[in-house]
Amino acid sequence: MTPTFADSFQEVKNMTKADIVAKITSRTGVSKEDAESVLESFFVTIKDSLAKGENVYFRGFGSFITKQRAEKTARNISKNTAVIVPAHIIPHFKPSDEFVSQVKEGQLQSA
């Protein structure tokens, strides 16, 4: 039997914010409360920067940027009508080439 594309991936595992806080705590020795506070401040800073139109760049990791979406016509399939979706800005994450290659190769980053 020939392996398929899906067979080449292991079971998908999800990581929550609590899991990340636990890893930071074990790797750095800081308290859970401090790690959680720093992580939450990081998220708020990223969101605030993007809301102000500022892009955020992390060398070797990636970029948090905003993208402009043009106005378009969409369909409401339940009513079979055309709907105009106005132009809008969306957040976007673009991983660095180093990040992409590390994920493709399945390399683990040591602490």
C-alpha positions in Angstrom: 0.0 0.0 0.0 1.4 3.4 -1.0 1.6 6.0 1.8 -0.6 9.1 1.2 0.2 12.7 2.0 -1.9 12.5 5.1 0.0 9.4 6.3 3.2 11.4 6.5 1.8 13.5 9.4 1.6 12.4 12.9 -1.6 13.0 15.0 -2.3 16.8 15.2 -1.7 18.1 18.7 -3.1 21.4 20.0 -1.4 23.7 22.5 -3.3 26.1 24.6 -2.2 29.3 26.3 -2.1 27.4 29.6 0.3 24.8 28.0 2.6 27.7 26.8 2.6 29.2 30.3 3.5 25.9 31.8 6.4 25.5 29.3 7.7 29.0 29.9 7.5 28.3 33.7 9.5 25.1 33.4 12.1 26.5 31.0 12.7 29.8 32.8 11.8 29.1 36.5 9.6 32.2 36.7 6.3 31.9 38.5 3.1 30.9 36.6 1.5 34.3 37.3 4.5 36.2 35.9 4.7 34.0 32.8 0.9 34.4 32.2 1.1 38.2 32.7 4.0 38.6 30.3 2.3 36.4 27.7 -1.0 38.3 28.0 0.9 41.6 27.7 2.6 40.3 24.6 -0.8 39.5 23.0 -2.3 42.9 24.0 0.8 44.7 22.6 0.6 42.9 19.3 -3.2 43.6 18.9 -2.8 47.2 19.9 0.0 47.7 17.4 -1.9 46.2 14.6 -5.0 48.2 15.5 -2.9 51.4 15.2 -1.7 50.2 11.7 1.8 49.3 13.0 3.3 46.1 11.7 5.4 43.9 14.2 8.5 42.1 13.1 10.4 39.3 14.9 13.7 38.3 13.1 13.8 34.5 12.7 10.1 34.1 13.7 7.8 36.1 11.5 5.8 39.3 11.0 2.4 40.3 12.3 1.0 42.6 9.6 -2.3 44.1 8.4 -3.7 43.4 5.0 -6.2 45.5 3.0 -9.1 43.5 1.6 -10.9 45.1 -1.4 -14.6 45.5 -1.6 -16.3 42.4 -3.2 -19.6 40.9 -4.0 -20.5 37.7 -2.2 -23.6 35.5 -2.2 -26.0 34.8 0.7 -26.7 31.2 -0.3 -29.7 30.9 2.1 -31.6 33.8 0.4 -29.8 33.5 -2.9 -29.0 37.2 -3.0 -25.8 39.3 -3.7 -24.2 41.0 -0.7 -21.6 43.7 -0.9 -18.7 43.1 1.5 -17.0 46.4 2.1 -13.3 46.9 2.0 -11.7 46.1 5.3 -8.4 45.5 7.1 -7.5 42.1 8.5 -4.6 40.9 10.7 -2.1 38.4 9.1 0.9 36.4 10.3 3.7 35.7 7.9 6.2 33.2 9.2 9.9 33.8 8.5 11.7 31.4 6.0 13.7 30.0 9.0 10.4 29.3 10.8 8.8 27.6 7.8 11.8 25.4 7.1 12.0 24.4 10.8 8.3 23.3 10.7 8.7 21.5 7.4 11.7 19.6 8.7 10.1 18.9 12.1 13.0 20.2 14.0 12.6 20.6 17.8 14.0 23.8 19.3 16.0 23.0 22.4 15.5 25.1 25.6 
